[in-house]
Amino acid sequence: YWRWSMYWMQVIFLSYLPLDQSTLVRCVVPW
C-alpha cells in the first residue's frame, strides 16, 4: 500500500513538471 501510494504521488507530481522522458523514467523505475 505504501509503495503504491508513493508511486501515484510521484506520477501526479511528475505530471505537473516539464521533465524529459529520461528523468521521468529514472524517477519512476526505482519504485
N, CA, C and O atoms as a CHARMM CRD file, in Angstrom:
* protein
*
  124
    1    1 TYR  N      0.84000  -1.20800   0.00000 PROA 1      0.00000
    2    1 TYR  CA     0.00000   0.00000   0.00000 PROA 1      0.00000
    3    1 TYR  C      0.87000   1.25100   0.00000 PROA 1      0.00000
    4    1 TYR  O      0.61000   2.20100  -0.73800 PROA 1      0.00000
    5    2 TRP  N      1.89700   1.24000   0.82900 PROA 2      0.00000
    6    2 TRP  CA     2.76800   2.40900   0.90800 PROA 2      0.00000
    7    2 TRP  C      3.49100   2.63900  -0.41100 PROA 2      0.00000
    8    2 TRP  O      3.60400   3.77500  -0.87300 PROA 2      0.00000
    9    3 ARG  N      3.97800   1.56800  -1.01100 PROA 3      0.00000
   10    3 ARG  CA     4.71700   1.72400  -2.26400 PROA 3      0.00000
   11    3 ARG  C      3.80600   2.23000  -3.36900 PROA 3      0.00000
   12    3 ARG  O      4.20700   3.06600  -4.18000 PROA 3      0.00000
   13    4 TRP  N      2.58200   1.72400  -3.40100 PROA 4      0.00000
   14    4 TRP  CA     1.66100   2.17500  -4.44100 PROA 4      0.00000
   15    4 TRP  C      1.27900   3.63800  -4.24700 PROA 4      0.00000
   16    4 TRP  O      1.17300   4.38700  -5.21900 PROA 4      0.00000
   17    5 SER  N      1.07400   4.03900  -3.01800 PROA 5      0.00000
   18    5 SER  CA     0.71600   5.44100  -2.76500 PROA 5      0.00000
   19    5 SER  C      1.87100   6.36400  -3.15300 PROA 5      0.00000
   20    5 SER  O      1.66000   7.42900  -3.73300 PROA 5      0.00000
   21    6 MET  N      3.08400   5.94400  -2.82700 PROA 6      0.00000
   22    6 MET  CA     4.25100   6.74800  -3.20600 PROA 6      0.00000
   23    6 MET  C      4.38900   6.81000  -4.72100 PROA 6      0.00000
   24    6 MET  O      4.75100   7.84400  -5.28100 PROA 6      0.00000
   25    7 TYR  N      4.09600   5.69200  -5.37500 PROA 7      0.00000
   26    7 TYR  CA     4.19100   5.64700  -6.83300 PROA 7      0.00000
   27    7 TYR  C      3.20800   6.62100  -7.46600 PROA 7      0.00000
   28    7 TYR  O      3.57200   7.37300  -8.37000 PROA 7      0.00000
   29    8 TRP  N      1.97000   6.61100  -7.00000 PROA 8      0.00000
   30    8 TRP  CA     0.96700   7.50200  -7.58900 PROA 8      0.00000
   31    8 TRP  C      1.24000   8.95900  -7.24400 PROA 8      0.00000
   32    8 TRP  O      1.00200   9.85000  -8.05900 PROA 8      0.00000
   33    9 MET  N      1.73500   9.19700  -6.04600 PROA 9      0.00000
   34    9 MET  CA     2.10500  10.57200  -5.69400 PROA 9      0.00000
   35    9 MET  C      3.19300  11.07400  -6.62300 PROA 9      0.00000
   36    9 MET  O      3.16900  12.22500  -7.06000 PROA 9      0.00000
   37   10 GLN  N      4.15200  10.20200  -6.92300 PROA 10     0.00000
   38   10 GLN  CA     5.24200  10.58000  -7.81700 PROA 10     0.00000
   39   10 GLN  C      4.73100  10.80300  -9.24000 PROA 10     0.00000
   40   10 GLN  O      5.16000  11.73500  -9.92000 PROA 10     0.00000
   41   11 VAL  N      3.83000   9.95900  -9.67700 PROA 11     0.00000
   42   11 VAL  CA     3.26800  10.11300 -11.01900 PROA 11     0.00000
   43   11 VAL  C      2.52600  11.44300 -11.13800 PROA 11     0.00000
   44   11 VAL  O      2.69700  12.17300 -12.11400 PROA 11     0.00000
   45   12 ILE  N      1.71300  11.74800 -10.14900 PROA 12     0.00000
   46   12 ILE  CA     0.96200  13.00400 -10.17000 PROA 12     0.00000
   47   12 ILE  C      1.91100  14.19300 -10.09400 PROA 12     0.00000
   48   12 ILE  O      1.72000  15.20300 -10.77200 PROA 12     0.00000
   49   13 PHE  N      2.93800  14.05600  -9.25700 PROA 13     0.00000
   50   13 PHE  CA     3.90500  15.13800  -9.11500 PROA 13     0.00000
   51   13 PHE  C      4.66300  15.36900 -10.41700 PROA 13     0.00000
   52   13 PHE  O      4.85700  16.51200 -10.83200 PROA 13     0.00000
   53   14 LEU  N      5.08800  14.29500 -11.05600 PROA 14     0.00000
   54   14 LEU  CA     5.84500  14.42300 -12.30800 PROA 14     0.00000
   55   14 LEU  C      4.97100  14.92300 -13.44900 PROA 14     0.00000
   56   14 LEU  O      5.46400  15.56500 -14.37700 PROA 14     0.00000
   57   15 SER  N      3.68800  14.63400 -13.38200 PROA 15     0.00000
   58   15 SER  CA     2.80000  15.07000 -14.45800 PROA 15     0.00000
   59   15 SER  C      2.68600  16.59100 -14.50400 PROA 15     0.00000
   60   15 SER  O      2.33100  17.15900 -15.53700 PROA 15     0.00000
   61   16 TYR  N      2.98500  17.24800 -13.38900 PROA 16     0.00000
   62   16 TYR  CA     2.92900  18.70900 -13.35300 PROA 16     0.00000
   63   16 TYR  C      4.27400  19.36400 -13.64900 PROA 16     0.00000
   64   16 TYR  O      4.37700  20.58900 -13.70700 PROA 16     0.00000
   65   17 LEU  N      5.29700  18.54300 -13.83500 PROA 17     0.00000
   66   17 LEU  CA     6.61800  19.10600 -14.11000 PROA 17     0.00000
   67   17 LEU  C      7.02300  18.84300 -15.55300 PROA 17     0.00000
   68   17 LEU  O      6.78900  17.75700 -16.08300 PROA 17     0.00000
   69   18 PRO  N      7.63100  19.84100 -16.18500 PROA 18     0.00000
   70   18 PRO  CA     8.08700  19.67700 -17.57900 PROA 18     0.00000
   71   18 PRO  C      9.40100  18.91200 -17.64300 PROA 18     0.00000
   72   18 PRO  O     10.44500  19.47900 -17.96400 PROA 18     0.00000
   73   19 LEU  N      9.34100  17.62700 -17.33700 PROA 19     0.00000
   74   19 LEU  CA    10.56000  16.82400 -17.34700 PROA 19     0.00000
   75   19 LEU  C     10.63800  15.99500 -18.62300 PROA 19     0.00000
   76   19 LEU  O      9.62500  15.66500 -19.24000 PROA 19     0.00000
   77   20 ASP  N     11.85100  15.67500 -18.99200 PROA 20     0.00000
   78   20 ASP  CA    12.02600  14.83200 -20.17400 PROA 20     0.00000
   79   20 ASP  C     11.79100  13.36900 -19.81100 PROA 20     0.00000
   80   20 ASP  O     11.62900  13.02700 -18.64000 PROA 20     0.00000
   81   21 GLN  N     11.77300  12.51600 -20.82600 PROA 21     0.00000
   82   21 GLN  CA    11.45500  11.10300 -20.60100 PROA 21     0.00000
   83   21 GLN  C     12.49700  10.40300 -19.74500 PROA 21     0.00000
   84   21 GLN  O     12.15100   9.57000 -18.90700 PROA 21     0.00000
   85   22 SER  N     13.74600  10.72300 -19.94000 PROA 22     0.00000
   86   22 SER  CA    14.79800  10.04900 -19.17700 PROA 22     0.00000
   87   22 SER  C     14.66400  10.34100 -17.68600 PROA 22     0.00000
   88   22 SER  O     14.81400   9.44300 -16.85800 PROA 22     0.00000
   89   23 THR  N     14.38200  11.59300 -17.34500 PROA 23     0.00000
   90   23 THR  CA    14.21500  11.95100 -15.93800 PROA 23     0.00000
   91   23 THR  C     12.97800  11.26900 -15.37100 PROA 23     0.00000
   92   23 THR  O     12.99500  10.78500 -14.23900 PROA 23     0.00000
   93   24 LEU  N     11.90900  11.23100 -16.15200 PROA 24     0.00000
   94   24 LEU  CA    10.67900  10.59800 -15.68800 PROA 24     0.00000
   95   24 LEU  C     10.91200   9.12100 -15.40800 PROA 24     0.00000
   96   24 LEU  O     10.51200   8.61100 -14.36100 PROA 24     0.00000
   97   25 VAL  N     11.55800   8.43600 -16.34100 PROA 25     0.00000
   98   25 VAL  CA    11.82000   7.00500 -16.16100 PROA 25     0.00000
   99   25 VAL  C     12.74600   6.78300 -14.97000 PROA 25     0.00000
  100   25 VAL  O     12.54400   5.86000 -14.18000 PROA 25     0.00000
  101   26 ARG  N     13.74300   7.61700 -14.84800 PROA 26     0.00000
  102   26 ARG  CA    14.69700   7.45700 -13.75300 PROA 26     0.00000
  103   26 ARG  C     14.01200   7.65000 -12.40500 PROA 26     0.00000
  104   26 ARG  O     14.38800   7.00600 -11.42500 PROA 26     0.00000
  105   27 CYS  N     13.01900   8.52300 -12.34200 PROA 27     0.00000
  106   27 CYS  CA    12.32700   8.78000 -11.07700 PROA 27     0.00000
  107   27 CYS  C     11.29700   7.69400 -10.77500 PROA 27     0.00000
  108   27 CYS  O     11.05100   7.37800  -9.61100 PROA 27     0.00000
  109   28 VAL  N     10.70600   7.13300 -11.80300 PROA 28     0.00000
  110   28 VAL  CA     9.61900   6.16700 -11.58900 PROA 28     0.00000
  111   28 VAL  C     10.15000   4.74700 -11.38200 PROA 28     0.00000
  112   28 VAL  O      9.64200   4.01200 -10.53600 PROA 28     0.00000
  113   29 VAL  N     11.15400   4.36600 -12.14000 PROA 29     0.00000
  114   29 VAL  CA    11.64100   2.97800 -12.11600 PROA 29     0.00000
  115   29 VAL  C     12.06200   2.47700 -10.73000 PROA 29     0.00000
  116   29 VAL  O     11.69700   1.35500 -10.37800 PROA 29     0.00000
  117   30 PRO  N     12.81200   3.24600  -9.91800 PROA 30     0.00000
  118   30 PRO  CA    13.22300   2.73400  -8.60400 PROA 30     0.00000
  119   30 PRO  C     12.05500   2.29300  -7.72400 PROA 30     0.00000
  120   30 PRO  O     12.24100   1.46400  -6.83300 PROA 30     0.00000
  121   31 TRP  N     10.88400   2.81700  -7.95100 PROA 31     0.00000
  122   31 TRP  CA     9.73200   2.39900  -7.15000 PROA 31     0.00000
  123   31 TRP  C      9.16100   1.10800  -7.73400 PROA 31     0.00000
  124   31 TRP  O      8.18100   0.57500  -7.21400 PROA 31     0.00000
